[in-house]
Amino acid sequence: MDISTQNPAAPPPAPAPAAEQKRASRGATRPGDRIFLGLSRGSGIFLLVIMAAIAVFLTYRATIAIGKDHGNFLTTFEWTTTVDPPVFGIAVLAFGTVVSAIIAMALAVPVAVGIALFITHYAPRKLGGPIAYVIDLLAAVPSIVYGLWGALVLVPHMNGLFGWLDHYFGWTGIFEWQGGAPRSMLTVGILLAIMILPIITNVSREVFRQVPLMQEEAALALGATRWEVIRMSVLPFGRSGVISASMLGLGRALGETMAVATVLSPTFDINASLLDPGGGTFAQNIASKFSEATELGQDALIASGLVLFVITLVVNGAARIIINRRKEYSGANA
């Protein structure tokens, strides 16, 4: 039989146009896909509705309070809502919240990144596993337990550190100590650093584990040391993840309540020295005054909560912008 008379094999189907492929990838054709798509989309919309409802509630109650305030809500160093006329402001609370969070981040982020690198690239598996397990347990400790530990253990042992800082760095004014109880913003910052350390460490550790092994092996093959491998391959790859982990820790530091209320001696003063007792934060002030506040006092506390809400949104938005600018270092894009 003549081979030329046989029917040739059917040609492969022509590829679908780009528009149809895009539509097929976006659309859900199976019932399970449609249900999952609807649930996912509904969850996202529901989250936006909740955020909008919180913002509307806080703004409404804050407007009532600020309308009755006889001081400047942003610059007043006083919080008296039970007198007539009421005078209150958030200057001290904003300063204390930001300063304590900065101290916590400055102490926690380098240590957390170092621990994550040690677990993933230096420690043997038999040692790295238990260390990671202990770090995970620290993340589950309740805030009030940290607060009790801070009040009963940390504060009494801060005198030596405060004396050393005053002796060598008191001339700066920032570390000048008058000998009072060490219930200051520095103590709060140290306690917050201990609290957010497990969060930053765990996320950074998982990010560093996603570094492509081929990149590390290629650097080693070129003669790089282990530190050079980390500096040239691991840290650039995990930079976005470390930023995300830091923002998670910062969110907890900004909103921490019971631990700060247990350790800090609140006063409505802004001290130049971080070692002087006093100061306050938004969350601590709300927790300590809400139960005994009048209706106007509650509205004033809600107004301060609105400011904390805005600060949190701004911080997370800034983190998102930083991460988007460094997409080339994202593990998802590697």
C-alpha positions in Angstrom: 0.0 0.0 0.0 1.2 3.4 -0.9 2.2 5.3 2.1 1.4 8.5 0.4 -2.2 7.6 0.2 -2.6 7.3 4.0 -4.2 10.1 5.9 -1.7 12.2 7.6 -1.8 12.6 11.4 -4.3 15.2 12.6 -2.5 18.5 13.2 -2.4 19.8 16.7 -5.2 22.1 17.7 -4.5 25.7 17.2 -3.7 27.6 20.4 -6.6 29.6 21.8 -6.4 33.3 21.3 -4.8 35.2 24.1 -8.1 36.8 25.1 -9.8 33.5 25.4 -6.9 32.0 27.5 -7.0 35.0 29.8 -10.8 34.7 30.1 -10.5 31.0 30.9 -7.9 31.6 33.5 -10.0 34.2 35.2 -13.4 32.5 34.9 -14.5 29.6 37.0 -16.1 26.8 34.9 -16.6 24.1 37.5 -19.2 24.4 40.3 -16.4 24.0 42.9 -14.4 26.7 41.3 -17.3 29.1 41.2 -18.1 28.4 44.8 -14.5 29.0 45.9 -14.3 32.1 43.8 -17.5 33.5 45.3 -16.3 32.7 48.9 -12.9 34.3 48.3 -14.3 37.4 46.7 -17.0 37.7 49.4 -14.4 37.3 52.2 -12.3 40.2 50.7 -15.4 42.4 50.4 -16.5 41.5 53.9 -13.1 42.5 55.3 -13.3 45.9 53.5 -16.8 46.4 54.9 -15.6 45.6 58.5 -12.6 48.1 58.1 -15.0 50.7 56.8 -17.4 50.2 59.6 -14.6 50.5 62.2 -13.4 53.7 60.6 -16.9 55.2 60.5 -17.6 54.3 64.1 -14.3 55.7 65.4 -14.7 58.9 63.3 -18.2 59.5 64.5 -17.4 59.1 68.2 -14.2 61.0 67.8 -16.0 63.9 66.2 -18.3 64.2 69.2 -15.4 64.2 71.6 -13.2 66.7 69.7 -16.2 69.1 69.3 -16.4 69.3 73.2 -12.6 69.5 73.7 -11.4 73.0 75.0 -7.8 72.2 74.2 -5.9 71.3 71.1 -6.5 67.6 70.5 -3.1 67.1 68.8 -0.8 69.2 71.1 -2.4 69.4 74.6 -0.3 67.8 77.4 -3.3 66.9 79.5 -6.1 64.4 79.8 -9.0 65.7 82.0 -12.4 64.7 80.7 -14.3 64.9 84.0 -13.9 68.6 84.6 -15.8 71.4 83.1 -14.7 72.4 80.5 -12.9 69.2 79.4 -9.3 69.5 78.2 -7.5 66.5 76.6 -4.9 65.9 73.9 -2.8 63.1 72.5 0.6 64.7 72.3 2.1 62.6 75.1 0.3 59.4 73.9 1.6 59.8 70.4 5.1 60.5 71.5 5.2 57.5 73.9 3.7 55.1 71.4 6.1 56.0 68.6 9.2 56.1 70.8 8.5 52.8 72.5 7.9 51.2 69.2 11.1 52.6 67.7 13.1 51.3 70.7 11.5 47.9 70.4 12.2 47.7 66.6 15.8 48.9 67.0 16.4 46.1 69.5 14.4 43.3 68.1 14.9 43.3 64.4 18.7 42.8 64.3 18.5 40.1 67.0 15.6 38.4 65.3 17.4 38.3 61.9 20.5 37.0 63.5 18.6 34.2 65.2 16.9 33.3 62.0 20.2 33.2 60.1 21.8 31.1 62.9 18.9 28.6 62.8 18.8 28.2 59.0 22.5 28.5 58.0 24.8 28.0 61.0 23.3 25.7 63.7 23.2 22.0 63.1 19.8 20.5 62.8 19.8 18.9 66.2 20.4 22.3 67.7 18.4 24.5 65.3 15.2 22.5 65.8 15.0 22.9 69.6 15.8 26.6 69.3 13.1 27.2 66.7 10.7 25.3 69.0 11.4 27.5 71.9 11.0 30.6 69.8 7.6 29.3 68.6 6.6 28.8 72.3 7.6 32.4 73.1 5.2 33.7 70.5 2.3 32.0 72.3 2.9 33.6 75.7 0.0 35.9 76.7 0.7 39.6 77.0 -0.3 39.7 80.7 2.3 37.1 81.5 5.0 39.3 79.8 3.6 42.2 81.8 3.9 40.4 85.1 7.4 39.2 84.3 8.4 42.7 83.3 7.0 44.2 86.5 8.4 41.6 88.9 11.7 40.6 87.2 12.7 43.1 84.5 12.0 46.4 86.3 14.0 45.5 89.5 17.0 44.5 87.4 17.1 47.7 85.3 18.8 49.8 87.9 22.3 48.6 86.9 21.7 49.2 83.2 20.2 52.7 83.9 23.2 53.6 86.1 25.6 52.5 83.4 23.8 54.4 80.7 23.7 57.5 82.9 27.4 57.2 83.8 28.7 56.9 80.2 25.9 58.6 78.1 24.1 60.8 80.6 25.8 63.9 78.9 23.5 63.3 75.9 20.4 64.1 77.9 18.6 61.1 76.4 20.1 58.7 78.9 20.2 61.0 81.9 18.8 59.3 85.0 17.6 61.0 88.2 17.5 57.8 90.2 13.7 57.2 90.0 12.0 53.9 89.5 13.0 52.4 86.2 9.4 52.4 84.8 10.3 54.4 81.8 9.9 54.3 78.0 13.2 52.5 77.7 12.0 49.7 80.0 8.8 49.5 77.9 10.7 49.4 74.7 12.9 46.5 76.0 9.8 44.6 77.1 8.1 45.2 73.7 11.3 44.0 71.9 11.2 40.7 73.8 7.5 40.3 72.9 7.9 40.9 69.2 11.1 39.0 68.8 9.4 35.6 68.2 7.2 37.0 65.5 10.0 38.6 63.5 12.2 35.5 64.0 9.7 33.0 62.9 8.7 34.8 59.7 12.3 35.6 58.8 13.4 32.0 59.4 10.8 30.7 57.0 11.7 33.3 54.4 15.4 32.4 54.6 14.6 28.7 54.2 13.0 29.5 50.8 16.3 30.8 49.3 17.1 28.7 46.2 19.8 26.2 47.1 21.4 26.7 43.6 22.1 30.3 44.4 24.0 29.4 47.6 25.9 26.6 45.9 26.9 28.8 43.0 28.3 31.4 45.4 30.2 28.7 47.3 31.5 27.4 44.1 32.9 30.8 43.2 34.9 30.8 46.5 32.5 32.9 48.7 32.6 32.4 52.4 29.5 31.6 54.3 29.0 35.2 55.4 29.4 36.3 51.8 26.8 33.8 50.7 24.4 35.2 53.3 25.2 38.8 52.3 24.9 38.3 48.5 22.2 35.6 48.2 20.2 35.1 51.4 19.6 38.7 52.6 18.7 40.1 49.2 16.3 37.2 48.6 14.6 37.6 52.0 14.6 41.4 52.3 10.9 41.7 51.5 10.1 38.9 53.9 12.1 40.6 56.7 10.3 43.9 56.1 6.9 42.1 56.3 8.0 40.4 59.5 9.1 43.7 61.0 5.8 45.3 60.2 4.0 42.4 61.9 6.1 43.0 65.0 5.7 46.8 64.8 1.9 46.3 64.7 2.0 44.4 68.0 4.4 47.0 69.5 2.1 49.8 68.6 -1.1 48.2 70.0 0.3 46.4 73.0 -1.8 47.1 76.1 -1.5 45.0 79.2 2.2 44.6 79.3 2.8 48.3 78.9 0.2 49.2 81.5 1.8 46.8 84.0 5.3 48.2 83.5 4.9 51.9 82.8 4.2 54.6 85.4 2.0 56.8 83.2 2.2 60.6 83.4 1.2 63.2 80.9 4.7 64.6 80.4 7.2 64.2 77.7 10.7 63.7 79.1 13.8 64.3 77.2 15.4 61.3 78.9 14.3 57.8 78.1 15.2 56.8 81.6 12.9 59.1 83.5 9.6 57.4 84.6 6.5 58.6 83.0 4.9 58.9 79.6 2.1 56.9 78.0 0.8 55.1 75.0 -2.5 55.0 73.2 -3.3 51.4 74.1 -2.2 51.8 77.7 -4.2 54.9 78.2 -7.4 53.4 76.8 -7.0 50.2 78.9 -6.4 52.1 82.2 -9.1 54.8 81.8 -12.0 53.2 79.8 -13.7 51.4 82.7 -14.0 54.5 84.8 -14.6 57.0 82.0 -17.8 59.0 81.6 -19.6 59.1 78.2 -17.4 62.0 77.1 -14.3 60.3 78.4 -15.1 57.2 76.4 -15.6 59.3 73.3 -12.2 60.9 73.9 -10.5 57.5 74.3 -12.2 56.4 71.1 -10.8 59.5 69.4 -7.3 58.5 70.5 -8.0 55.0 69.2 -8.8 56.5 65.9 -5.4 58.1 65.8 -3.7 54.8 66.6 -5.9 53.2 63.8 -4.6 55.8 61.3 -1.0 55.3 62.4 -1.3 51.6 61.9 -2.8 52.0 58.4 0.0 54.4 57.5 2.7 52.1 58.7 1.3 49.1 56.8 0.8 51.2 53.7 4.4 52.4 53.9 5.6 48.8 54.3 3.6 47.7 51.3 5.2 50.5 49.2 8.6 49.4 50.3 7.9 45.7 49.5 6.5 46.6 46.0 9.6 48.6 45.2 11.7 45.5 46.0 9.8 42.9 44.0 13.0 41.6 42.4 14.0 40.3 45.9 10.7 38.6 46.6 10.7 34.9 47.0 7.5 34.7 45.0 9.2 36.3 42.0 12.4 34.3 42.2 
